[in-house]
Amino acid sequence: MEKGKFFKNNLIYLVSIVAGGLIGYFFHFAVSRQLSVEQYGELQAIISLSLIFGVFFSAFSFFAVKNSAVFSLHGDREGQVIFLDFLKSKIKKGVLGFLLIFLLALPFVKYLLHLDGYQGIAVAGLSVIVSFYAGLYLNSLQGWSDFLALGAIGVAAVLIKVLSGYALALFFPNASAVMWSLLISATASWAMARFYFYKKWEKPKNSTADSVWREKYFSGTNFKKNFSSILFFSLGLALSSNADVALVKNIAAGQIAGYYAALGVLGKIILWLNLAIISVLFPVACSDGYAGKPASKRAILGSYGLIIFISLPIIAAYYFFPDFFVKILFGQKYLVFASNLWLFGIMAFWLSLLTLESNLALARQEFKSSLVLFASVILMAAGVVSARSDLRAIIIYISGAFFVSWGLMLFLNLSHRYRFVPKEDNLQL
């Protein structure tokens, strides 16, 4: 990808993320004021758990982006449509299997997170499935670097979530009711993404071309083995990114979990902004990997620079003005732990760098990175158990786990680049 196009895509997607984030934070602004601290903590725990439950589908998302980037590299729109139909045909059994496992796990989940009932987590499961079908189209757009459409659909879906979430919280002030807003938003996202995709990528008239794309671009590739490795990677990434809230909800007191969830939402603004940068880099790295080239040093260093440029000012603002941000979003009742907000920003910064390096490893199909991600979860769990109800100690332990894991992931990637890339190509990383 050309330098100008790379930074243009970053700008477009970052603007949409900022717009969607600003709108999305009205969701927390509105909902947290209608719910008790305990109910808000329960809501965040259910949302975090739904992201972990969706790991099977997130693996398909990574798989879709990686391979869509190949079709984009060759400009093969017909092959992209056939490939998407192939994915949808293969996922049917997976959806049924997910539903069965999910239903069997409901009593355990309710007990583990001390939930008031089954409704919230059941709605979360439906949201995961609908979000997956929406994601297949959105991941295809990402693979083709159509970040303008991707951002526009994302902003519209967030706006729908905010409006429906506020209405539900106003009339039914509990976590289970508010979870319906996620299902409404996911359905809207699916409808918009599907409409746009088939408007830009028309279905091929020649159905006999179904197998051509596989022979042409992926000859000798074992999709089942490749997907299994991505699934293992996705589980590690989902757990490392989302297990913290569930761990705190399970181990610490209900109010501590609520405070952690609120400050975590503010801290992870940094992660959500940085995911725009990582999302632009990933298909570029996948295309380079498919072409047998090392990932562009310019793109990697540019992404690091943007992440640092975004993160440090926000962390500084959290350090000097924590009460302002906590009060304006969550209200007076959350100020008791506001002085720790900058630590949540540090945590999100290290998690952002860990996610970036993890995506670079996945792009070149280095699945040993999964072990590093699982190690981060073990370190994180050990920290939460050690700190228990000391909120400051909990976030320091979790932040430390992400820092150590990022260091290990960076070492793994650099070892591969400088070991296997010929010396004359080292400057390209």
N, C-alpha and C positions, 0 to 999 in steps of 0.2 A: 504494500500500500504506500502511495506517495505520502511524503511528510505533510504536505498541506492538507490532504484528505484525512489523514490520521488525526491531526489536531482539530480539523473542522468537525469530524464526527465526535470527538471528545467534547467540543464546545456545545454542539447540538444536544447530545445526550445529557451532558451535565446541566444545561439549562432546563431540560425537561425534568430531570431528577430534582433540581432545586424547586421548580414550580410544583411538581407532584409532592415533594417533601413538605413544602409550606402548607399546601392544602391538606396533606395527610396529617400534619401535626394538629390541625384543627379537630381531627378525629379524637386525638388524645385530650386536647383542650376541652372539647365538649363532653366527652364520655367520662373522663376522670372526675369532673365536677358533679356528675349525676350519680356516680357509683361511690360506694364506700372504699376505703383503702384496701380492705380485704378483697372486695369484689373486683377491684381493678387489678390486684395482684393475680386473682384467679383468671381473669380475662387474658392477661399477658402470658400466664403459664399455659393456657389452652392454645393460644396462638403459637407459642414456641413449640409446643408438643406437636401441633399440626404440621409445622415445618419439618420436624423430625420424621413424622409418619409419612410425609411426602417424599422421603428420600428415594424410593424406587422410581418415582416419577421425575425427580430432579436428575436422576441418572439418565433417563431418556432425554431430558432437556440438554444435558451436556453432549450426549450422543448426537442429538439433532443439530446443535450448533456446529460441532466439529465437522460433521459430514455436509451440512448445508454450506459451510465455508468452501468445501471442495467444489460443489456445484457452482457457487458464485465465482470461484477462480476460473472455471471454464465457461462461465456465462450460460449454463445449461438450465433454462427455466423449465423446460418440459421434464427433465430428469428430476428437478426439485419437487415438482408436483407428484410425480410417481413415487419418489422416495417418501414423501409425507404420507401418501396413501398406504405405502408399505408399513410405516411405523404404526399407523392407526390399526391396521389389520393384525399386527403382532401384539398389540397392547391389550386386546380384549380379555384374554385369560389373566393377564396381570391385574386388570381392574377388578375382576371377580375374586382373585386371590387376595387382593388388598382388602376388599370388603369383608371377606371371611375372617382374615386375621384381625382386622380392626374391630369387628363385632365381638370376637372372642376376647380381645384385649380390653374392652370397655370397663368391665368391673375392676380389673387391676389398675387401670389408669385412674378411675374415680377414687380408688383407695389410696393410690400413690400420691396424688396431688390434693387429696382431701377436698374433692369437689362437692358442691351442693347437690348436683344431679347429673343425669346423662345427656340432657339436651344439648348443652354447649359443645361437648366433645363430639357428639354425633353430627351436629351441623358442621363442625370443623372437618370431619371426614368427608362429607359431601363437597365442601369447599375445595379440599385437596384434589378430588377427582375432576371437578369442573375446571379448576386452575390448570390442571395438567393438560386438558384438551385445548384450553386457551394458549397454554405455553408452547404447544407444538407449532402453532402458527407464529407466535411471537419469537420463538427460537429460530425459526426459519428466517424471519426478518433480520434477526441479529446476525445470523450466518452470512446474509447478503449485505450487511452493514447498512440496512435501511433504518437508521436511528431516528430519523424525523418521524416516521410513522410509528415506530416503537415507542417513542417518547409521548406522542400525542395520545395513543391508546392508553398508555399508562396513566397519564394525567387525568383523562376522562374517567377511568375506572376508579381512581382515588377519590375524585370528586363525588362519584356515586356512593362510595363507601362512607364518606364523611356525612353526606346528607341522610342516608339511610341509618347510619349508626347513631347520629344525634337524635333522630326521630324515635328510634327504638329505645335509646337510653332515657329519653324524656318520659316516655309512657311506661316502659318496663325496665326500671333501674336495676338490672342484674346482668352478670356476665353472659349467661346463657342466651338471653334475648339479643344482646348486642352482637353476638357471634353471627347472627343471621345477616348482618350487613356485609360480612366477608363473602358469604355465599351469593348475595345479590351482586356485589362488585365483580366476583369471579365470572358470573353468568354474563354480565354486560361486557366484560373483557373478552370472553370467548366469542360473543356475537360480533363485536367490532373487529377483532383480529381475523376471524374467518371471512367476513365480508371483504375486508381490504385485501387479504391474501389472494382470494380467487378473482378479485378485480385486476390485480397486477400479474398473477400467475394463472393463466387460463388452463383448464384441464385439457390434456392432449387428446386429439381426435383418434390417434392411432394407438389402440390399446395393446398392440402386439409388441410395443417397445418397452414393456414392463421390466424385462430383465437386462436391457441394454446398459442401463446406468451402472449396474453392479459389475458387469464384465468390463466396462470401460474405465471405471475409476477405482474399483475396489477389488480387483482380481487377486485372489489368494488371501483376502482378509476374512478372518473368522469373526463374524459379527457377534456371535454368542459369547465367545471368549472375551472379545473387546468390551461388550456391554457388561459382562460380569465384573470385569476389572473396574469399569466406570462406576458401577453400582456400589462396589466396596469403597471406592474413593468418595462418592457422593454421601454415603453414610457417615464417613469420617468428617467431611466438611460440614454436613448438617448438624452433627452432634457438637462439633467444636464451636459452631456459630450460634447455636440455639439452646444447648443443654444447660447453660448457666442459670437461666430463670427457673427451669424445672428442678434443678438441683437445689437451689435456694428455697423454692416453694416446698420441697419435700423435707428438707433438713431444718431450716430456720423457722422462726415464728411467723404467723400469717402477716403481721404488720411489717416485719422486716422484709418479707418477700414483696409486699406491696411497694415499699420504699425503693427496694432494689429494682423492681420492674420499671418504676417511674424514672429514676435516674438513669437506668439502662437505656430507656427509650431516647432520652436526651443525648446520652453518650454516643449511641449508635447512629445519630445523625451523621457523624463523621464516616462511619462505615457505609451508610447508604449513599452518601455523596461519592465516596471512593469507588463504590461498586460500578458507577458509571464509567470511570476510568478503566477498571478491570474488564468490564463488559466490552469495551472498544478494543482492548488489547487482545482478548482471548481469540476471536476469529482470525485476527492477523497472525497470531502465533500458530494457530491450527493450520492456516494456509501455508505458512513457512515450513512447518513440520511435515505436511503432506508432500511439499515440493522437495523435501530432503535438505532444506536450508536451516541454519540456526536462526532463532528468533532475532529480530533486528535489535541491535544494541541501542539505537536511537529511540525505538519505541519503548523498550524496557526502561531506559533511564528517563525518558520523557514521562512515562507513567509514574515512576517513583517521584520525580520532581513535582508533578501535579498533586500527588497524594500528600506530600509534605507541605506544599503550598496551601492546600485546602485544610489540612488537619491542624497545623500549629496555631494559626490565628484563633480557631475555635477553641482549642485547648486553653489558650491564654485567656480568652473571654470567659470560659468556664471557671478559671482560677480566680480572676479578679472580680467577676460579677455573677457568682453562682445563684444568689438569692433572686436576682432579676429573672433569670431564665427559668428557674424552678417555679417561682411564683406566677409568672405570666402564663405558663403552660398548665401547671397542675394545681396552683393555688396555695394558700397559706399552710394547709395541713401537711404539706410535704417539705417544708423548710427545715425541719429538724436535722436532716442529714445533707442539706444543700452544699455544705462546705466540701463534701467529697466529690462533687460533680466533675471536677477536672480529672480525677482518677478514672472515672468512667470514660472520659475522652481519651485518656492514654490507653485504656483497654481497647477501645474501638480502633485506635491508630495501629496498634500491634496486630490486631485481628485483620485489619485491612491489608497490611503487608504480608501476613501469613496467607490470606486468600489470594493475593496477587501471585505469590510464588507457587502456591498450590495449583493455580490455573496454568501457569507456565509449565509445571511438571506434567499436568494432564495433557496439555497441548502436544507434548512430545511423547506421550504415552508412557511416562515414568510412574508406574503405579506403586513403587516403593513409598511414594509420598503419602499414601494412605496410612502407612504405619506411623508416620509423624503426626498425622491428624488424630489418630486414635490415642497416641501418646499425650497429645494436648488435652484430650478429654479426661484421661486418667489423672494428669497433673491438676486439672481444674477441679475434679471431684475430690481429690485429696485435700486441696486447699479449702474447699467449702466445708468439708467434714472437720478440718482442723479449726477453722474460724468459727463455725456454727453461727451464732447470732451477732457476731461483731461485724457490722456492715463494712467498715473501713478495711478490716483485715481480709474479708471475703473478696472485695474488688482488687486489692493488692495481689492476693494469691492468683486470682484469675488472670489479671494483667500479666503477671510474671509467667504464667503458663503459656500465654500467647507469645510472649517475647522469646522464651526458650524454644518454642516450636517454630517460630519464624526463623530463628538462627539455624536450627537443624535443617529446615526446608531450603534456606538459602545455600547452606553448605552442600546439600544434596544436588541442587541445580548447578552450582558453580563447579562442583567436582565433575559432573557430567560434561559440562560445556568445555572445560579446559582439558579434560582427559580425552574426549572423543573428537573434538573439533581440531582439524589441522592447524598448525601454528600460524600459517599465513591467513587463516580465517578467524583467528581469535578475536581480532578487532571487531568482528561482527557479532560476537557472542553467539 
